[in-house]
Amino acid sequence: MAEQILKNRLTRVAIKNFRSIAECDVALEPLTILVGPNGSGKSNFVGALRFLRDCLVGNVAMARAAWWRIGGAERSVNERKLAYPQVCVEGTIGESTRFAYGFRLAEGSLLGATVEWESCRILDQQGTEISTYERTVERITRNGAANDVAIPKDGLLLKNLSGVPPFSDVYAILSRIWMLSPQPVLLGSGNGNRSDVLDEDCKNLAEFLFVMQGRDEDRYSRMREFLTAAVPEISQLTARQPAGLSALAGLGEFNVFATERDESGGVVRESHFDSLSGGARTVIAVLTAVLLSDLSSYPPSIVILEEPENGVHPAVAGVIWDALNEGATHAQIIATTHSPDLLDRKDIPEQSILAVEKINGSSVVAPLSDHNIRTIRDRLMTPGELMRIGHLGPRRPVPVTTCD
């Protein structure tokens, strides 16, 4: 595991009643991998973090509406009753500050939802409170005293305090959760704007790479090294604007071109990004997200990737893992997988893996079982080998604590 230098990150996530997750309470590492079969609830765990972000950046109604078309954010207790989500996180800010933040929704008027409770606590390393607030339906208290700040009707108070230190630091971390689209990206029609903020669907990947290749040549070269290791026939990756009057005027689409070589090293052709295989496009998008996105003017605090190995040859899984590990020194990374190939090595710390399993209709998210941990620590089997034989699973009983 590469030496981790992250100072701003999440250390714990506790979720209740988000889709298939009844409750979970787990620690996070700079690089955390969620493993489990399809349908176990991995996407719902990372979805809860995205839901938290969307509630902060927009409002509760908008965030719930985004989930409505796929069944809603709430957990269905039975045909007539919904249980509303609660999401709580803990993390670190710099070298000497910790924070705890969370909120809980409840049923509101006209089939909507209201914020029943919200809290933010900022502490020093010894646990002494620096600044706090707690918000209920009726009132807001800050540092133990009543406060005259207005209670947001359909939003979170942390957004209203996003310009007030030290709450602004917490908001910056939680509002910059970035989630890569799971589908192999195709470049959209560019508008000629040089963008240094990568869209989650990577449609502006060409514009982003154009800026990045001139911003930090060493980091860009490092990304290309990973790309060549994963897709050996690609020796170069270049983003550029078409030549001519449109380029002089700052107009025209940006494009990404990959230089392909044969076994002898001779140039075969230069291929447009969209003509590459789906696996090659996925690798480029993943490597860009984990190795370059922190160079943005609006860098993500957390990069979430669902199945980064999807559509990629199993032999490339080791390169993907190394890229995730290196990228986790720049931004916290959370990835889901159901591929044993990604975990088929003996240098993966067992605390970096969370197991997800569907039990009696609810998703259980927990650290690996004690037997798994002993097997991995003794180097008897890799996590990937345990997954192949169906023996990689969560610890039981699952410990759960509340955050309020």
N, C-alpha and C positions, 0 to 999 in steps of 0.2 A: 504494500500500500504506500503510495506516495505520501511524503510529509504534508500534512494538511496545514494550511496557513489561514484558513477562513476565520474571520473575526465576527462577521454578522451572519448568523444562521439560526435555523430552528433546531432545538434539541429534543423537543417532545411534542407529540400531537395526541389529543384526546378528542374522539368523535362520538356523538350519540345521535341515533335516529337519522342518519343520512342514507337514504335509499336502502340497500341491503345490510348496512352496518347498524346493528343495534347499539353496540358500544365497543370502543377499543381505546387503548391507552398505551402508546409505544414511544420509545426513544428513537431519535433519528441521528445518523452519522452524516459527515460531509458528503459521503456517497452511500445511499441506501437503495437496496434492490428489493422489490416485492416479488415474491415467487408464488405460483399457484396455478391451477388449471384454468382454462377458459370458464368464465361465468362465476368464478369464486368471489369476486368483489375487488380485485386489484384496482380497476378503473374507478370504482366508487371511492376508494381511499384517496387517490390523487384528485378525484373530482371534488371531494370535500375541501381540499386546499384551494382549488380553483374557485369553488363557490364562495369561500371566505374572501378571496381576492375580488371577485365580482361584486360582492356585497359592499366592499370598501370603495372600489373604484366607481361603481354606479350606485345602485341602491338595492334594497332587499327585493322589491317587486321585480326589477329587471333581472336580477340573478335567478329568482325562482322561475320567471317566464322562460329563461334560456333552457332550463331543465324540463319544462313542462312537456315538450314534444317527445321526450323519451321517458316519460313516466313520472316526472316530478322529482324534487329534491327530498321530499319527505319519505319516511318509512311507513309502509302500509302495515298496520297492526292487524286489521281485518278489513272486510269489504266496506265498512262504514266508518272506520276510525283511522286517522293519520297521526303519526308521532312526528313532531317538528324538530328540525336539526339543532344540534348544539355543537359548536366547533371551538376548541380551545388549543392554544399553542404556547409553548415556552421557547425562549431563545436567548442568544447573546448579542450584545451590541459592543463592538470594540473588545478591549481586553479586560474591562473592569465592570461592565454593566450587564445585568440580566433583565428579562422582561417576561411577563405572563399576560396573555390577552385571550379573551374569549367572548362569545355571545351565544344566546339561546333564543330561538324563535318560538312563538306560540300562535295559536289560531287567532285571527283577527276578524274584523267585520267583512261582510260581502265575500266570504270564502277566501279572504286574503290571509296574510300572516303579519304579525307585529313582533317587534323586538321586545321580548319579555325581560331580558337581562343582558348587560354588557359590562365588562370590567377590563381595566388595564392597570397593571402594577409594574413599576420600574424600580429595580433594586440594585444595590451594589453587590460586590462579590461576597460580602459577609451576610447578605440577606436583609440589610436595612433598607426600608422603603425610601426611595428618592422622590417619587411622584406617583400618585394613584388617582383613579376615579372609578366609581361604580354607578351604573345607570340602571334603573328599573322603569316600569311603565309610569310610575308616579313621580320619580324624583331623580336627581343627579347629586352625588356627593363627590367632592375632590379632596383628597388628603384628609378624609374623615369629617369634613365640614360641608354643609349645604352650599350649593353653587347655583348661581343664577343663569348659567348657560342654558339655552333653549334645548328641549328634548326633540331630536329629529323625529319627524312623523314616520318616515319610511326609510331611514338610513341609519348608519352607525355613527356614533359620536366620535370615534377615532378619526373619521374623515374630516369632521368639523375642526378637529384639533391637529390636523396634519401639518399646519404651519407653526405649531407651538412646541418648542423643545421641552422635554425630551420625547414627547409623544410623536413628534415628527420622525424620529429615528425608527420607531416601531412601524409607523405607517409606511415608511420607505421600504422596509423589508417585506411587509405583507402585501403591499400593492404591486410589487415587482415579481410576483410568481409568474413564470413563463412556461407555457406548455406547448411542446412541438406537436403539430398535427401528425397523426399516426399514418397517414396515407403518403405514398411516394409523391413528392412534390413535382408539379409542372410549373414552369415560370409563367407568370401572368404577363399581360401586355404592359410593359413599362411606360412610365410617363416622363422619363428623362431626369427625374429628381434623384439626386445622390442621397441615399438614405443610409444612416448609420444605426438605425434601430430595426432589428430583424422582426418581421411579422411572424406570428405563430404559425401561419400556414406556409411560410417561406415563399410567398409569391414574389416578394421583393428581394429574393436571394441574390440576384445578379447585381442590383444596385448596392446591396450591403457588401458583397464581396469586392466590388469595385472600390469602395471606400476603404475596406479593411486591408486590402493588399498594399495600399499606400500609407496606411496609418502605422502598422507595426509589421515590418517585413519579416522579422524573426518569427513572430507568432504565426503569420500566414504561411511561411515556409514549413513550420512545424506541422500545421494542419495538412499541407500537401504531402509531407512525409508519411503521415498516418494514412492518407488516401492512397498513395502508391503501395503501401503495405497491404491495404485491404483490396485494392483493385490494381494489380500489378501492371496491367496494360495502359493505365493512365499515368503519364509521367508529368503532366503539367495541368494546371487549372487556372484559367485566366478569365477575368471579367473585363469587358471593354464596351465602349460605345462605337457604333458604326462610324466610319470616317466620312468626311464630307461636310456640306454646309450645315446639316442638322446638328452634327457634333459641335461645330464652331458656335452655333447658336445656343448650345446647351440643351438641344432637343433630341428626341429619338430614343429608341429602346436600348437598354443595357442588355448584354447577352453574356452568358458563361460558355466557354469553350474548353473542352478537354482534349489534350493531345494524346492520341493513342499510338502505342508502339507495338511492334511484333517482338518475338522472342529474341531476335538478334539486336534489339534496341533501335531499329530503324523506324522512322515516323511513317505510320500508315495513313493517318488522316487526322484532321482536327474536327471533332464532332460537337455539335450544339448540345447543350445540356439536355434538352427535351428528347433528343434522339438516343440518349444513353438508356441502359436497362433500368428497370424500376429499382433493382437492388443497388446499382451504382448511385442513382439519384438519392436514395435513402441514406446511403453512407455519407454522401457529400453534405446533406442537410443535417444529419446527426453530428458530424464532425464540426461543421460550422457553428451549430448551436452550443456545443459543449466546450469548444476551444477558442471561439472568437467573440461570442455574444457579450462577454463582459467588457470588451473594448468599446461598446456602444456608449453614446452620450446618456442613455437611459438603461444602464446594465441591469440584468435580472439578478435578483438575490437567490432565486431557486429556479433551476431548470428541470422541468418534468418531461420525461420521455416515456411513451408507452411502446413497449416492445421494440426497442431500437434495432434489434436483430431481424425484424420482420422483413421477409423477402430477400435476405442476405444469405449467401452461402455459409454453411456452418463453420467452414475453415476461417471465416473472417471474424468469428465471435471473439477470439482472443484480442484482435486489434481493437474491436469495439470496447471491450473491457478496459484495455490500457488507455484508450481515449477518455472514457468516463472517469477513470481514476485520476488522470492528469487534469481533466477539466474541473474536477472537484476541488482543486486548489484555488480556483478562481471564482466559482459560484457553487452553491450547494446543489447536488444532483440527486433526484429521485427517479428511478426507472422501474418499470414493471417488465416482467418476462415470464414466459412459460417454456423457455428453451434451456435445456441442460447444457448446451454447448457454451453459452455465455458464462456459466459458472463452473466450467470444467477445468479448474486449476486449484492448486493447493495453497496459494498465497492470498486467498480471499478471507478477510476477517469474518468470523461468524456473526459478530454484532452488526455487520453491514447488511445482513439479510433478514427480512421479515417474511414470515410465511402467512399466506392467506388461504383460508379453507371455508367452504360453505357447509354449515352444520345446522340442521333443522331449519333451513330457510334463511338463516342469518350468516353474514360474513364474519369470520373470526380473523382478526389481524393481530399477530403476536410474534415475539421472538421465536427462534427455532427451539425445538424440544431439547431437553437436556441430553438425550441420547445423540441427537444430531450434533450438538456442540462438542461432546466428547469425541465423537468420530472424526469431526473436522480438525479439532485441536491435536488429536493424536496422529493426524495425517493418514488415517486408514482409508478414507474415501474423500473425494472432492464433493462440494455441494452439488455439482452437476451429476455425479455418479449416484448420489443419494436420490436426486430427483428422478433419474431414469428408472430406478427400481421402485419408485413411489413411496420412499421413506423420508422425504423432506417435508416436515410438517410443523405446525405451531405447538408451542408449549401448552401443557394443560396441568391444572386449571388455568384459565386465562385471567391474569390479574387486571382489574379495572378500577380506577379511582376517578373521582369527579374533580372538576377544576373550579368549582364555585363553593 
